[in-house]
Amino acid sequence: MRGRKKITILCCLFFAGLLGLCSCGSPSSASVENNTAQVESGSELGYESSMELKYAKNFSVDCYEGGYKMLSIKDGTQILVIPEGKAVPDHLDEDVIIMKQPIKNLYLVASSVMDMFDKLDALDTIRLSGQKEDGWYIESAKKAMEDGNILYAGKYNKPDYELIVSENCSLAIENMMISHSPEVIEMLNDFGIPVMTEYSSYESHPLGRVEWIKFFGALVGKEEEAEKAFNEQVAILDKVTADEKTDKTVAFFFVTSNGLIQVRQSSDYIPKMIELAGGKYIFENIGDPESARSTLNMQIEEFYDGAKDADYIIYNSSIDGGVSSVDELVDKCEVLQDFKAVKEGNVWCTTNDMYQQSMSVGYLTKDIHAMLQGKDEEEMTYLFRLR
């Protein structure tokens, strides 16, 4: 983990609650002493405020006079967003990433972030994709690639360096998979291309994951759109969680190619969504809450012992393309035929596009709530019953 990069600004993060509609609000009268940065010879840039974040823990946004914004990520990465026509401040730490607006020529490898850019109406800032055209479930992204507005530039571990450089890439946006290929980061940096890793999937609260849209809204200058999209999901969750809780238990899992069962750690956002929907995740205390991992693998016997009496089971189809029937699922894992949920017909599956729909947290929680309440399946978006 890199150390937190220092700009010559002493940021008072306790002013984070002072915020207006867009993302950054006004500082208190006693706030900004010494919160200044050299911008040009003889001029100073003063700290104004910090973005209010209700759920996200892995990034922050600080706002400065003149529209400057510092975006900071939990791994120490800092991105200074320079308003169009403004100067780059002097005396910055050499590791601070400079992004000048208007933002363009992004290389988006973290596929879950595409939905956020779509909701921000900011696909025109993306020039390169780590996903091929036929791999997108987001229609606007697929269309942009069909039209040649977004080009395929290789997977996270095998990027097309020649194309990336020729398209004047301004920033590569990766997910945590890049940690397995540090040589890629080094190579991109050697070509003068900065790299950031987004940590939305590491947020423990589902709305923390959604709130990352504020990070990217600040990056591309779409703060109001980000606030609106976030509040829409908050409103959906507020409506769902207002109902009475149930004692019904839910197992959420995936069968790996080597016969193991992948489940979510109890501290992950999926168990939290089940709780918010009124249910109870079957594995109450599994995994290490201090770990950055969101999933873990277990032997079939262990899964059987822990989940056989679950009231509902949900198969995560977003990894392998899914299954279309209970028989097909049982073929993957024969012990499932003895599960209570299978015997009672409470076997469900996610749609294939769920993992790309990062702004769907409210809707998926609403679907789980409908499942638990026995409501009309036809109104569900990301869940369907297996028969």
Salt bridges, closest charged atoms under 4 A:
ASP115 OD1 - LYS119 NZ 2.57
ASP147 OD2 - LYS143 NZ 2.67
GLU167 OE1 - ARG127 NE 2.97
GLU211 OE2 - LYS214 NZ 2.94
GLU223 OE2 - LYS69 NZ 2.51
GLU227 OE1 - LYS214 NZ 3.81
ASP243 OD2 - HIS369 NE2 2.95
ASP268 OD2 - ARG264 NH1 3.30
GLU275 OE2 - LYS272 NZ 3.68
GLU284 OE2 - LYS280 NZ 3.71
ASP311 OD1 - LYS340 NZ 2.66
ASP320 OD2 - LYS332 NZ 3.10
GLU377 OE2 - ARG385 NE 2.80
GLU377 OE1 - ARG387 NH2 2.97
